[in-house]
Amino acid sequence: MEMYPNKNSQGPKMVRLNRITSDPTVMNGQPCIRSMRLTVRRVLEALATYPDREEFRAEYPELEDEDIRQALAYAAANLDDQVLELSDAS
């Protein structure tokens, strides 16, 4: 059971990520969903690729809502809080 800080306006809170696993013998130790050969990174990429959630579910029927929530929480917890300047699109 891994815990990651979740920063919010009410102070830090720990988030339980019991569906995110890392095993050196599975996908070279990359964080995976429930020890499946499905990495957190792949789930995030797929979420970005399939804007229609039904298409996403058809492609990845093994994923449960909690798997997706924890993949997003894991990614958010691992982002640095630096402010990056973005170029103006105009």
PDB file of N, CA, C and O in Angstrom:
ATOM      1  N   MET A   1       0.842  -1.170   0.000  1.00  0.00           N
ATOM      2  CA  MET A   1       0.000   0.000   0.000  1.00  0.00           C
ATOM      3  C   MET A   1       0.887   1.233   0.000  1.00  0.00           C
ATOM      4  O   MET A   1       1.613   1.471   0.965  1.00  0.00           O
ATOM      5  N   GLU A   2       0.840   2.016  -1.064  1.00  0.00           N
ATOM      6  CA  GLU A   2       1.648   3.211  -1.179  1.00  0.00           C
ATOM      7  C   GLU A   2       0.776   4.425  -0.921  1.00  0.00           C
ATOM      8  O   GLU A   2      -0.414   4.433  -1.237  1.00  0.00           O
ATOM      9  N   MET A   3       1.379   5.442  -0.349  1.00  0.00           N
ATOM     10  CA  MET A   3       0.654   6.673  -0.070  1.00  0.00           C
ATOM     11  C   MET A   3       1.409   7.828  -0.717  1.00  0.00           C
ATOM     12  O   MET A   3       2.639   7.863  -0.679  1.00  0.00           O
ATOM     13  N   TYR A   4       0.693   8.756  -1.300  1.00  0.00           N
ATOM     14  CA  TYR A   4       1.291   9.924  -1.915  1.00  0.00           C
ATOM     15  C   TYR A   4       0.599  11.163  -1.388  1.00  0.00           C
ATOM     16  O   TYR A   4      -0.606  11.142  -1.137  1.00  0.00           O
ATOM     17  N   PRO A   5       1.356  12.255  -1.214  1.00  0.00           N
ATOM     18  CA  PRO A   5       0.727  13.483  -0.720  1.00  0.00           C
ATOM     19  C   PRO A   5      -0.220  14.057  -1.754  1.00  0.00           C
ATOM     20  O   PRO A   5       0.060  14.040  -2.953  1.00  0.00           O
ATOM     21  N   ASN A   6      -1.326  14.557  -1.282  1.00  0.00           N
ATOM     22  CA  ASN A   6      -2.297  15.229  -2.125  1.00  0.00           C
ATOM     23  C   ASN A   6      -2.434  16.635  -1.566  1.00  0.00           C
ATOM     24  O   ASN A   6      -3.002  16.825  -0.490  1.00  0.00           O
ATOM     25  N   LYS A   7      -1.914  17.630  -2.294  1.00  0.00           N
ATOM     26  CA  LYS A   7      -1.945  18.996  -1.793  1.00  0.00           C
ATOM     27  C   LYS A   7      -3.280  19.624  -2.152  1.00  0.00           C
ATOM     28  O   LYS A   7      -3.710  19.572  -3.304  1.00  0.00           O
ATOM     29  N   ASN A   8      -3.922  20.208  -1.178  1.00  0.00           N
ATOM     30  CA  ASN A   8      -5.155  20.944  -1.434  1.00  0.00           C
ATOM     31  C   ASN A   8      -5.210  22.140  -0.505  1.00  0.00           C
ATOM     32  O   ASN A   8      -4.303  22.335   0.304  1.00  0.00           O
ATOM     33  N   SER A   9      -6.264  22.952  -0.607  1.00  0.00           N
ATOM     34  CA  SER A   9      -6.353  24.174   0.175  1.00  0.00           C
ATOM     35  C   SER A   9      -6.485  23.909   1.666  1.00  0.00           C
ATOM     36  O   SER A   9      -6.243  24.820   2.458  1.00  0.00           O
ATOM     37  N   GLN A  10      -6.846  22.739   2.074  1.00  0.00           N
ATOM     38  CA  GLN A  10      -7.020  22.421   3.481  1.00  0.00           C
ATOM     39  C   GLN A  10      -5.781  21.738   4.055  1.00  0.00           C
ATOM     40  O   GLN A  10      -5.848  21.168   5.144  1.00  0.00           O
ATOM     41  N   GLY A  11      -4.676  21.780   3.362  1.00  0.00           N
ATOM     42  CA  GLY A  11      -3.458  21.160   3.839  1.00  0.00           C
ATOM     43  C   GLY A  11      -3.221  19.827   3.167  1.00  0.00           C
ATOM     44  O   GLY A  11      -4.086  19.327   2.447  1.00  0.00           O
ATOM     45  N   PRO A  12      -2.030  19.234   3.400  1.00  0.00           N
ATOM     46  CA  PRO A  12      -1.703  17.972   2.749  1.00  0.00           C
ATOM     47  C   PRO A  12      -2.573  16.830   3.262  1.00  0.00           C
ATOM     48  O   PRO A  12      -2.900  16.762   4.447  1.00  0.00           O
ATOM     49  N   LYS A  13      -2.934  15.953   2.364  1.00  0.00           N
ATOM     50  CA  LYS A  13      -3.737  14.782   2.687  1.00  0.00           C
ATOM     51  C   LYS A  13      -3.114  13.604   1.951  1.00  0.00           C
ATOM     52  O   LYS A  13      -2.681  13.761   0.810  1.00  0.00           O
ATOM     53  N   MET A  14      -3.058  12.454   2.558  1.00  0.00           N
ATOM     54  CA  MET A  14      -2.460  11.295   1.903  1.00  0.00           C
ATOM     55  C   MET A  14      -3.515  10.560   1.077  1.00  0.00           C
ATOM     56  O   MET A  14      -4.646  10.361   1.522  1.00  0.00           O
ATOM     57  N   VAL A  15      -3.126  10.167  -0.120  1.00  0.00           N
ATOM     58  CA  VAL A  15      -4.009   9.444  -1.021  1.00  0.00           C
ATOM     59  C   VAL A  15      -3.516   8.012  -1.109  1.00  0.00           C
ATOM     60  O   VAL A  15      -2.331   7.778  -1.346  1.00  0.00           O
ATOM     61  N   ARG A  16      -4.398   7.065  -0.925  1.00  0.00           N
ATOM     62  CA  ARG A  16      -4.027   5.651  -0.991  1.00  0.00           C
ATOM     63  C   ARG A  16      -4.089   5.171  -2.439  1.00  0.00           C
ATOM     64  O   ARG A  16      -5.119   5.284  -3.103  1.00  0.00           O
ATOM     65  N   LEU A  17      -2.974   4.637  -2.909  1.00  0.00           N
ATOM     66  CA  LEU A  17      -2.894   4.148  -4.291  1.00  0.00           C
ATOM     67  C   LEU A  17      -2.577   2.655  -4.268  1.00  0.00           C
ATOM     68  O   LEU A  17      -1.472   2.242  -4.618  1.00  0.00           O
ATOM     69  N   ASN A  18      -3.534   1.869  -3.862  1.00  0.00           N
ATOM     70  CA  ASN A  18      -3.302   0.434  -3.722  1.00  0.00           C
ATOM     71  C   ASN A  18      -3.436  -0.327  -5.037  1.00  0.00           C
ATOM     72  O   ASN A  18      -3.175  -1.530  -5.068  1.00  0.00           O
ATOM     73  N   ARG A  19      -3.826   0.323  -6.104  1.00  0.00           N
ATOM     74  CA  ARG A  19      -3.942  -0.344  -7.406  1.00  0.00           C
ATOM     75  C   ARG A  19      -2.751  -0.056  -8.310  1.00  0.00           C
ATOM     76  O   ARG A  19      -2.628  -0.642  -9.386  1.00  0.00           O
ATOM     77  N   ILE A  20      -1.887   0.832  -7.881  1.00  0.00           N
ATOM     78  CA  ILE A  20      -0.684   1.143  -8.648  1.00  0.00           C
ATOM     79  C   ILE A  20       0.438   0.275  -8.085  1.00  0.00           C
ATOM     80  O   ILE A  20       0.779   0.371  -6.906  1.00  0.00           O
ATOM     81  N   THR A  21       1.004  -0.567  -8.938  1.00  0.00           N
ATOM     82  CA  THR A  21       2.037  -1.502  -8.500  1.00  0.00           C
ATOM     83  C   THR A  21       3.306  -1.293  -9.323  1.00  0.00           C
ATOM     84  O   THR A  21       3.271  -0.784 -10.443  1.00  0.00           O
ATOM     85  N   SER A  22       4.403  -1.695  -8.740  1.00  0.00           N
ATOM     86  CA  SER A  22       5.682  -1.624  -9.443  1.00  0.00           C
ATOM     87  C   SER A  22       6.476  -2.874  -9.089  1.00  0.00           C
ATOM     88  O   SER A  22       6.798  -3.117  -7.926  1.00  0.00           O
ATOM     89  N   ASP A  23       6.784  -3.658 -10.114  1.00  0.00           N
ATOM     90  CA  ASP A  23       7.507  -4.911  -9.937  1.00  0.00           C
ATOM     91  C   ASP A  23       8.595  -4.955 -11.005  1.00  0.00           C
ATOM     92  O   ASP A  23       8.290  -4.843 -12.193  1.00  0.00           O
ATOM     93  N   PRO A  24       9.854  -5.115 -10.610  1.00  0.00           N
ATOM     94  CA  PRO A  24      10.939  -5.120 -11.599  1.00  0.00           C
ATOM     95  C   PRO A  24      10.777  -6.181 -12.681  1.00  0.00           C
ATOM     96  O   PRO A  24      11.362  -6.048 -13.755  1.00  0.00           O
ATOM     97  N   THR A  25       9.995  -7.232 -12.425  1.00  0.00           N
ATOM     98  CA  THR A  25       9.811  -8.287 -13.417  1.00  0.00           C
ATOM     99  C   THR A  25       8.620  -8.034 -14.347  1.00  0.00           C
ATOM    100  O   THR A  25       8.386  -8.805 -15.278  1.00  0.00           O
ATOM    101  N   VAL A  26       7.870  -6.959 -14.098  1.00  0.00           N
ATOM    102  CA  VAL A  26       6.714  -6.614 -14.937  1.00  0.00           C
ATOM    103  C   VAL A  26       6.956  -5.238 -15.542  1.00  0.00           C
ATOM    104  O   VAL A  26       7.067  -4.252 -14.813  1.00  0.00           O
ATOM    105  N   MET A  27       7.038  -5.164 -16.840  1.00  0.00           N
ATOM    106  CA  MET A  27       7.225  -3.919 -17.579  1.00  0.00           C
ATOM    107  C   MET A  27       8.419  -3.108 -17.044  1.00  0.00           C
ATOM    108  O   MET A  27       8.344  -1.885 -16.928  1.00  0.00           O
ATOM    109  N   ASN A  28       9.506  -3.797 -16.724  1.00  0.00           N
ATOM    110  CA  ASN A  28      10.742  -3.161 -16.252  1.00  0.00           C
ATOM    111  C   ASN A  28      10.538  -2.274 -15.028  1.00  0.00           C
ATOM    112  O   ASN A  28      11.256  -1.293 -14.837  1.00  0.00           O
ATOM    113  N   GLY A  29       9.563  -2.623 -14.209  1.00  0.00           N
ATOM    114  CA  GLY A  29       9.340  -1.884 -12.972  1.00  0.00           C
ATOM    115  C   GLY A  29       8.538  -0.607 -13.116  1.00  0.00           C
ATOM    116  O   GLY A  29       8.362   0.131 -12.146  1.00  0.00           O
ATOM    117  N   GLN A  30       8.049  -0.337 -14.321  1.00  0.00           N
ATOM    118  CA  GLN A  30       7.229   0.856 -14.495  1.00  0.00           C
ATOM    119  C   GLN A  30       5.949   0.710 -13.663  1.00  0.00           C
ATOM    120  O   GLN A  30       5.474  -0.409 -13.466  1.00  0.00           O
ATOM    121  N   PRO A  31       5.385   1.817 -13.175  1.00  0.00           N
ATOM    122  CA  PRO A  31       4.133   1.734 -12.421  1.00  0.00           C
ATOM    123  C   PRO A  31       3.024   1.174 -13.313  1.00  0.00           C
ATOM    124  O   PRO A  31       2.789   1.666 -14.417  1.00  0.00           O
ATOM    125  N   CYS A  32       2.356   0.146 -12.817  1.00  0.00           N
ATOM    126  CA  CYS A  32       1.304  -0.538 -13.571  1.00  0.00           C
ATOM    127  C   CYS A  32       0.000  -0.544 -12.784  1.00  0.00           C
ATOM    128  O   CYS A  32      -0.029  -0.238 -11.592  1.00  0.00           O
ATOM    129  N   ILE A  33      -1.061  -0.893 -13.469  1.00  0.00           N
ATOM    130  CA  ILE A  33      -2.370  -1.041 -12.845  1.00  0.00           C
ATOM    131  C   ILE A  33      -2.516  -2.488 -12.390  1.00  0.00           C
ATOM    132  O   ILE A  33      -2.481  -3.408 -13.207  1.00  0.00           O
ATOM    133  N   ARG A  34      -2.677  -2.684 -11.095  1.00  0.00           N
ATOM    134  CA  ARG A  34      -2.942  -3.992 -10.482  1.00  0.00           C
ATOM    135  C   ARG A  34      -2.035  -5.106 -11.014  1.00  0.00           C
ATOM    136  O   ARG A  34      -2.513  -6.206 -11.292  1.00  0.00           O
ATOM    137  N   SER A  35      -0.774  -4.843 -11.155  1.00  0.00           N
ATOM    138  CA  SER A  35       0.213  -5.827 -11.626  1.00  0.00           C
ATOM    139  C   SER A  35      -0.062  -6.350 -13.028  1.00  0.00           C
ATOM    140  O   SER A  35       0.556  -7.328 -13.449  1.00  0.00           O
ATOM    141  N   MET A  36      -0.971  -5.723 -13.756  1.00  0.00           N
ATOM    142  CA  MET A  36      -1.205  -6.099 -15.148  1.00  0.00           C
ATOM    143  C   MET A  36      -0.085  -5.488 -15.985  1.00  0.00           C
ATOM    144  O   MET A  36       0.651  -4.621 -15.515  1.00  0.00           O
ATOM    145  N   ARG A  37       0.031  -5.933 -17.191  1.00  0.00           N
ATOM    146  CA  ARG A  37       1.036  -5.377 -18.094  1.00  0.00           C
ATOM    147  C   ARG A  37       0.464  -4.123 -18.773  1.00  0.00           C
ATOM    148  O   ARG A  37       0.568  -3.943 -19.986  1.00  0.00           O
ATOM    149  N   LEU A  38      -0.132  -3.281 -17.954  1.00  0.00           N
ATOM    150  CA  LEU A  38      -0.733  -2.038 -18.423  1.00  0.00           C
ATOM    151  C   LEU A  38      -0.199  -0.916 -17.537  1.00  0.00           C
ATOM    152  O   LEU A  38      -0.568  -0.794 -16.369  1.00  0.00           O
ATOM    153  N   THR A  39       0.682  -0.097 -18.122  1.00  0.00           N
ATOM    154  CA  THR A  39       1.345   0.932 -17.332  1.00  0.00           C
ATOM    155  C   THR A  39       0.429   2.129 -17.091  1.00  0.00           C
ATOM    156  O   THR A  39      -0.515   2.379 -17.840  1.00  0.00           O
ATOM    157  N   VAL A  40       0.737   2.852 -16.030  1.00  0.00           N
ATOM    158  CA  VAL A  40       0.013   4.090 -15.734  1.00  0.00           C
ATOM    159  C   VAL A  40       0.162   5.037 -16.922  1.00  0.00           C
ATOM    160  O   VAL A  40      -0.798   5.692 -17.328  1.00  0.00           O
ATOM    161  N   ARG A  41       1.361   5.104 -17.471  1.00  0.00           N
ATOM    162  CA  ARG A  41       1.595   5.975 -18.624  1.00  0.00           C
ATOM    163  C   ARG A  41       0.678   5.627 -19.786  1.00  0.00           C
ATOM    164  O   ARG A  41       0.121   6.521 -20.423  1.00  0.00           O
ATOM    165  N   ARG A  42       0.516   4.348 -20.070  1.00  0.00           N
ATOM    166  CA  ARG A  42      -0.356   3.932 -21.179  1.00  0.00           C
ATOM    167  C   ARG A  42      -1.805   4.318 -20.912  1.00  0.00           C
ATOM    168  O   ARG A  42      -2.514   4.745 -21.823  1.00  0.00           O
ATOM    169  N   VAL A  43      -2.243   4.171 -19.677  1.00  0.00           N
ATOM    170  CA  VAL A  43      -3.615   4.555 -19.327  1.00  0.00           C
ATOM    171  C   VAL A  43      -3.810   6.047 -19.567  1.00  0.00           C
ATOM    172  O   VAL A  43      -4.822   6.458 -20.137  1.00  0.00           O
ATOM    173  N   LEU A  44      -2.849   6.860 -19.137  1.00  0.00           N
ATOM    174  CA  LEU A  44      -2.954   8.304 -19.341  1.00  0.00           C
ATOM    175  C   LEU A  44      -2.942   8.664 -20.828  1.00  0.00           C
ATOM    176  O   LEU A  44      -3.717   9.513 -21.270  1.00  0.00           O
ATOM    177  N   GLU A  45      -2.075   8.026 -21.588  1.00  0.00           N
ATOM    178  CA  GLU A  45      -2.038   8.268 -23.032  1.00  0.00           C
ATOM    179  C   GLU A  45      -3.361   7.885 -23.680  1.00  0.00           C
ATOM    180  O   GLU A  45      -3.864   8.602 -24.545  1.00  0.00           O
ATOM    181  N   ALA A  46      -3.925   6.752 -23.262  1.00  0.00           N
ATOM    182  CA  ALA A  46      -5.198   6.296 -23.826  1.00  0.00           C
ATOM    183  C   ALA A  46      -6.326   7.248 -23.460  1.00  0.00           C
ATOM    184  O   ALA A  46      -7.191   7.525 -24.291  1.00  0.00           O
ATOM    185  N   LEU A  47      -6.333   7.749 -22.240  1.00  0.00           N
ATOM    186  CA  LEU A  47      -7.357   8.713 -21.841  1.00  0.00           C
ATOM    187  C   LEU A  47      -7.304   9.958 -22.717  1.00  0.00           C
ATOM    188  O   LEU A  47      -8.340  10.527 -23.061  1.00  0.00           O
ATOM    189  N   ALA A  48      -6.096  10.378 -23.074  1.00  0.00           N
ATOM    190  CA  ALA A  48      -5.939  11.542 -23.937  1.00  0.00           C
ATOM    191  C   ALA A  48      -6.333  11.229 -25.382  1.00  0.00           C
ATOM    192  O   ALA A  48      -6.807  12.108 -26.102  1.00  0.00           O
ATOM    193  N   THR A  49      -6.139   9.992 -25.801  1.00  0.00           N
ATOM    194  CA  THR A  49      -6.423   9.591 -27.183  1.00  0.00           C
ATOM    195  C   THR A  49      -7.908   9.378 -27.436  1.00  0.00           C
ATOM    196  O   THR A  49      -8.405   9.680 -28.521  1.00  0.00           O
ATOM    197  N   TYR A  50      -8.619   8.857 -26.438  1.00  0.00           N
ATOM    198  CA  TYR A  50     -10.039   8.544 -26.581  1.00  0.00           C
ATOM    199  C   TYR A  50     -10.886   9.550 -25.812  1.00  0.00           C
ATOM    200  O   TYR A  50     -11.199   9.318 -24.644  1.00  0.00           O
ATOM    201  N   PRO A  51     -11.263  10.663 -26.442  1.00  0.00           N
ATOM    202  CA  PRO A  51     -12.089  11.635 -25.726  1.00  0.00           C
ATOM    203  C   PRO A  51     -13.464  11.068 -25.356  1.00  0.00           C
ATOM    204  O   PRO A  51     -14.085  11.517 -24.393  1.00  0.00           O
ATOM    205  N   ASP A  52     -13.933  10.089 -26.119  1.00  0.00           N
ATOM    206  CA  ASP A  52     -15.207   9.427 -25.807  1.00  0.00           C
ATOM    207  C   ASP A  52     -14.931   8.299 -24.828  1.00  0.00           C
ATOM    208  O   ASP A  52     -14.271   7.318 -25.171  1.00  0.00           O
ATOM    209  N   ARG A  53     -15.432   8.436 -23.625  1.00  0.00           N
ATOM    210  CA  ARG A  53     -15.158   7.446 -22.575  1.00  0.00           C
ATOM    211  C   ARG A  53     -15.661   6.058 -22.957  1.00  0.00           C
ATOM    212  O   ARG A  53     -15.066   5.072 -22.523  1.00  0.00           O
ATOM    213  N   GLU A  54     -16.714   5.933 -23.740  1.00  0.00           N
ATOM    214  CA  GLU A  54     -17.214   4.619 -24.158  1.00  0.00           C
ATOM    215  C   GLU A  54     -16.227   3.917 -25.086  1.00  0.00           C
ATOM    216  O   GLU A  54     -16.055   2.702 -24.993  1.00  0.00           O
ATOM    217  N   GLU A  55     -15.585   4.654 -25.968  1.00  0.00           N
ATOM    218  CA  GLU A  55     -14.551   4.071 -26.828  1.00  0.00           C
ATOM    219  C   GLU A  55     -13.377   3.589 -25.980  1.00  0.00           C
ATOM    220  O   GLU A  55     -12.829   2.510 -26.206  1.00  0.00           O
ATOM    221  N   PHE A  56     -13.006   4.405 -25.005  1.00  0.00           N
ATOM    222  CA  PHE A  56     -11.922   4.031 -24.103  1.00  0.00           C
ATOM    223  C   PHE A  56     -12.270   2.733 -23.378  1.00  0.00           C
ATOM    224  O   PHE A  56     -11.440   1.828 -23.288  1.00  0.00           O
ATOM    225  N   ARG A  57     -13.481   2.642 -22.866  1.00  0.00           N
ATOM    226  CA  ARG A  57     -13.911   1.433 -22.134  1.00  0.00           C
ATOM    227  C   ARG A  57     -13.941   0.209 -23.050  1.00  0.00           C
ATOM    228  O   ARG A  57     -13.637  -0.899 -22.608  1.00  0.00           O
ATOM    229  N   ALA A  58     -14.298   0.396 -24.302  1.00  0.00           N
ATOM    230  CA  ALA A  58     -14.306  -0.726 -25.247  1.00  0.00           C
ATOM    231  C   ALA A  58     -12.888  -1.228 -25.504  1.00  0.00           C
ATOM    232  O   ALA A  58     -12.669  -2.430 -25.652  1.00  0.00           O
ATOM    233  N   GLU A  59     -11.931  -0.311 -25.555  1.00  0.00           N
ATOM    234  CA  GLU A  59     -10.531  -0.673 -25.806  1.00  0.00           C
ATOM    235  C   GLU A  59      -9.866  -1.280 -24.569  1.00  0.00           C
ATOM    236  O   GLU A  59      -8.997  -2.144 -24.694  1.00  0.00           O
ATOM    237  N   TYR A  60     -10.267  -0.835 -23.386  1.00  0.00           N
ATOM    238  CA  TYR A  60      -9.666  -1.289 -22.129  1.00  0.00           C
ATOM    239  C   TYR A  60     -10.740  -1.754 -21.144  1.00  0.00           C
ATOM    240  O   TYR A  60     -10.926  -1.130 -20.099  1.00  0.00           O
ATOM    241  N   PRO A  61     -11.447  -2.837 -21.462  1.00  0.00           N
ATOM    242  CA  PRO A  61     -12.547  -3.290 -20.596  1.00  0.00           C
ATOM    243  C   PRO A  61     -12.079  -3.776 -19.220  1.00  0.00           C
ATOM    244  O   PRO A  61     -12.878  -3.843 -18.287  1.00  0.00           O
ATOM    245  N   GLU A  62     -10.801  -4.114 -19.088  1.00  0.00           N
ATOM    246  CA  GLU A  62     -10.281  -4.603 -17.812  1.00  0.00           C
ATOM    247  C   GLU A  62     -10.102  -3.494 -16.780  1.00  0.00           C
ATOM    248  O   GLU A  62      -9.958  -3.772 -15.589  1.00  0.00           O
ATOM    249  N   LEU A  63     -10.109  -2.247 -17.223  1.00  0.00           N
ATOM    250  CA  LEU A  63      -9.921  -1.131 -16.294  1.00  0.00           C
ATOM    251  C   LEU A  63     -11.230  -0.776 -15.600  1.00  0.00           C
ATOM    252  O   LEU A  63     -12.293  -0.708 -16.218  1.00  0.00           O
ATOM    253  N   GLU A  64     -11.117  -0.554 -14.310  1.00  0.00           N
ATOM    254  CA  GLU A  64     -12.257  -0.123 -13.505  1.00  0.00           C
ATOM    255  C   GLU A  64     -12.107   1.365 -13.211  1.00  0.00           C
ATOM    256  O   GLU A  64     -11.016   1.921 -13.341  1.00  0.00           O
ATOM    257  N   ASP A  65     -13.195   2.004 -12.817  1.00  0.00           N
ATOM    258  CA  ASP A  65     -13.152   3.436 -12.516  1.00  0.00           C
ATOM    259  C   ASP A  65     -12.067   3.767 -11.493  1.00  0.00           C
ATOM    260  O   ASP A  65     -11.380   4.779 -11.634  1.00  0.00           O
ATOM    261  N   GLU A  66     -11.904   2.945 -10.481  1.00  0.00           N
ATOM    262  CA  GLU A  66     -10.902   3.203  -9.447  1.00  0.00           C
ATOM    263  C   GLU A  66      -9.492   3.098 -10.017  1.00  0.00           C
ATOM    264  O   GLU A  66      -8.599   3.820  -9.572  1.00  0.00           O
ATOM    265  N   ASP A  67      -9.269   2.215 -10.993  1.00  0.00           N
ATOM    266  CA  ASP A  67      -7.963   2.129 -11.656  1.00  0.00           C
ATOM    267  C   ASP A  67      -7.637   3.456 -12.336  1.00  0.00           C
ATOM    268  O   ASP A  67      -6.520   3.962 -12.225  1.00  0.00           O
ATOM    269  N   ILE A  68      -8.604   4.005 -13.029  1.00  0.00           N
ATOM    270  CA  ILE A  68      -8.410   5.266 -13.757  1.00  0.00           C
ATOM    271  C   ILE A  68      -8.180   6.404 -12.772  1.00  0.00           C
ATOM    272  O   ILE A  68      -7.283   7.224 -12.971  1.00  0.00           O
ATOM    273  N   ARG A  69      -8.972   6.461 -11.725  1.00  0.00           N
ATOM    274  CA  ARG A  69      -8.816   7.506 -10.722  1.00  0.00           C
ATOM    275  C   ARG A  69      -7.427   7.474 -10.099  1.00  0.00           C
ATOM    276  O   ARG A  69      -6.790   8.513  -9.925  1.00  0.00           O
ATOM    277  N   GLN A  70      -6.963   6.273  -9.765  1.00  0.00           N
ATOM    278  CA  GLN A  70      -5.651   6.156  -9.137  1.00  0.00           C
ATOM    279  C   GLN A  70      -4.521   6.456 -10.118  1.00  0.00           C
ATOM    280  O   GLN A  70      -3.493   7.002  -9.716  1.00  0.00           O
ATOM    281  N   ALA A  71      -4.686   6.115 -11.386  1.00  0.00           N
ATOM    282  CA  ALA A  71      -3.671   6.465 -12.387  1.00  0.00           C
ATOM    283  C   ALA A  71      -3.541   7.980 -12.490  1.00  0.00           C
ATOM    284  O   ALA A  71      -2.430   8.505 -12.561  1.00  0.00           O
ATOM    285  N   LEU A  72      -4.665   8.679 -12.500  1.00  0.00           N
ATOM    286  CA  LEU A  72      -4.644  10.139 -12.546  1.00  0.00           C
ATOM    287  C   LEU A  72      -4.052  10.723 -11.267  1.00  0.00           C
ATOM    288  O   LEU A  72      -3.281  11.680 -11.325  1.00  0.00           O
ATOM    289  N   ALA A  73      -4.402  10.160 -10.124  1.00  0.00           N
ATOM    290  CA  ALA A  73      -3.863  10.643  -8.845  1.00  0.00           C
ATOM    291  C   ALA A  73      -2.357  10.418  -8.778  1.00  0.00           C
ATOM    292  O   ALA A  73      -1.625  11.274  -8.282  1.00  0.00           O
ATOM    293  N   TYR A  74      -1.887   9.268  -9.275  1.00  0.00           N
ATOM    294  CA  TYR A  74      -0.458   8.972  -9.287  1.00  0.00           C
ATOM    295  C   TYR A  74       0.284   9.993 -10.146  1.00  0.00           C
ATOM    296  O   TYR A  74       1.322  10.516  -9.742  1.00  0.00           O
ATOM    297  N   ALA A  75      -0.249  10.270 -11.321  1.00  0.00           N
ATOM    298  CA  ALA A  75       0.396  11.238 -12.218  1.00  0.00           C
ATOM    299  C   ALA A  75       0.422  12.621 -11.578  1.00  0.00           C
ATOM    300  O   ALA A  75       1.445  13.304 -11.624  1.00  0.00           O
ATOM    301  N   ALA A  76      -0.672  13.034 -10.991  1.00  0.00           N
ATOM    302  CA  ALA A  76      -0.740  14.352 -10.362  1.00  0.00           C
ATOM    303  C   ALA A  76       0.244  14.449  -9.197  1.00  0.00           C
ATOM    304  O   ALA A  76       0.890  15.481  -9.018  1.00  0.00           O
ATOM    305  N   ALA A  77       0.361  13.397  -8.416  1.00  0.00           N
ATOM    306  CA  ALA A  77       1.257  13.402  -7.265  1.00  0.00           C
ATOM    307  C   ALA A  77       2.719  13.453  -7.687  1.00  0.00           C
ATOM    308  O   ALA A  77       3.575  13.874  -6.909  1.00  0.00           O
ATOM    309  N   ASN A  78       3.008  13.035  -8.898  1.00  0.00           N
ATOM    310  CA  ASN A  78       4.387  13.004  -9.367  1.00  0.00           C
ATOM    311  C   ASN A  78       4.763  14.200 -10.241  1.00  0.00           C
ATOM    312  O   ASN A  78       5.872  14.259 -10.772  1.00  0.00           O
ATOM    313  N   LEU A  79       3.859  15.131 -10.388  1.00  0.00           N
ATOM    314  CA  LEU A  79       4.178  16.349 -11.132  1.00  0.00           C
ATOM    315  C   LEU A  79       4.821  17.348 -10.195  1.00  0.00           C
ATOM    316  O   LEU A  79       4.455  17.445  -9.024  1.00  0.00           O
ATOM    317  N   ASP A  80       5.765  18.076 -10.712  1.00  0.00           N
ATOM    318  CA  ASP A  80       6.414  19.122  -9.946  1.00  0.00           C
ATOM    319  C   ASP A  80       5.509  20.345  -9.948  1.00  0.00           C
ATOM    320  O   ASP A  80       4.806  20.592 -10.927  1.00  0.00           O
ATOM    321  N   ASP A  81       5.518  21.090  -8.895  1.00  0.00           N
ATOM    322  CA  ASP A  81       4.666  22.268  -8.786  1.00  0.00           C
ATOM    323  C   ASP A  81       5.295  23.523  -9.378  1.00  0.00           C
ATOM    324  O   ASP A  81       4.907  24.633  -9.015  1.00  0.00           O
ATOM    325  N   GLN A  82       6.245  23.369 -10.268  1.00  0.00           N
ATOM    326  CA  GLN A  82       6.858  24.518 -10.911  1.00  0.00           C
ATOM    327  C   GLN A  82       5.860  25.178 -11.846  1.00  0.00           C
ATOM    328  O   GLN A  82       5.016  24.513 -12.447  1.00  0.00           O
ATOM    329  N   VAL A  83       5.966  26.482 -11.957  1.00  0.00           N
ATOM    330  CA  VAL A  83       5.148  27.221 -12.920  1.00  0.00           C
ATOM    331  C   VAL A  83       5.976  27.367 -14.183  1.00  0.00           C
ATOM    332  O   VAL A  83       7.080  27.910 -14.147  1.00  0.00           O
ATOM    333  N   LEU A  84       5.453  26.888 -15.289  1.00  0.00           N
ATOM    334  CA  LEU A  84       6.159  26.963 -16.565  1.00  0.00           C
ATOM    335  C   LEU A  84       5.484  28.018 -17.437  1.00  0.00           C
ATOM    336  O   LEU A  84       4.257  28.067 -17.523  1.00  0.00           O
ATOM    337  N   GLU A  85       6.276  28.849 -18.073  1.00  0.00           N
ATOM    338  CA  GLU A  85       5.752  29.856 -18.981  1.00  0.00           C
ATOM    339  C   GLU A  85       5.403  29.181 -20.300  1.00  0.00           C
ATOM    340  O   GLU A  85       6.225  28.464 -20.870  1.00  0.00           O
ATOM    341  N   LEU A  86       4.206  29.404 -20.779  1.00  0.00           N
ATOM    342  CA  LEU A  86       3.768  28.876 -22.063  1.00  0.00           C
ATOM    343  C   LEU A  86       3.754  30.007 -23.078  1.00  0.00           C
ATOM    344  O   LEU A  86       3.426  31.149 -22.754  1.00  0.00           O
ATOM    345  N   SER A  87       4.115  29.675 -24.310  1.00  0.00           N
ATOM    346  CA  SER A  87       4.101  30.703 -25.339  1.00  0.00           C
ATOM    347  C   SER A  87       2.657  31.032 -25.703  1.00  0.00           C
ATOM    348  O   SER A  87       1.783  30.166 -25.675  1.00  0.00           O
ATOM    349  N   ASP A  88       2.427  32.267 -26.037  1.00  0.00           N
ATOM    350  CA  ASP A  88       1.093  32.715 -26.428  1.00  0.00           C
ATOM    351  C   ASP A  88       0.803  32.188 -27.821  1.00  0.00           C
ATOM    352  O   ASP A  88       1.630  32.322 -28.722  1.00  0.00           O
ATOM    353  N   ALA A  89      -0.366  31.588 -28.003  1.00  0.00           N
ATOM    354  CA  ALA A  89      -0.725  30.977 -29.284  1.00  0.00           C
ATOM    355  C   ALA A  89      -1.087  32.013 -30.343  1.00  0.00           C
ATOM    356  O   ALA A  89      -1.234  31.658 -31.512  1.00  0.00           O
ATOM    357  N   SER A  90      -1.234  33.270 -29.972  1.00  0.00           N
ATOM    358  CA  SER A  90      -1.658  34.262 -30.966  1.00  0.00           C
ATOM    359  C   SER A  90      -0.546  34.854 -31.762  1.00  0.00           C
ATOM    360  O   SER A  90      -0.786  35.698 -32.626  1.00  0.00           O
TER     361      SER A  90
END
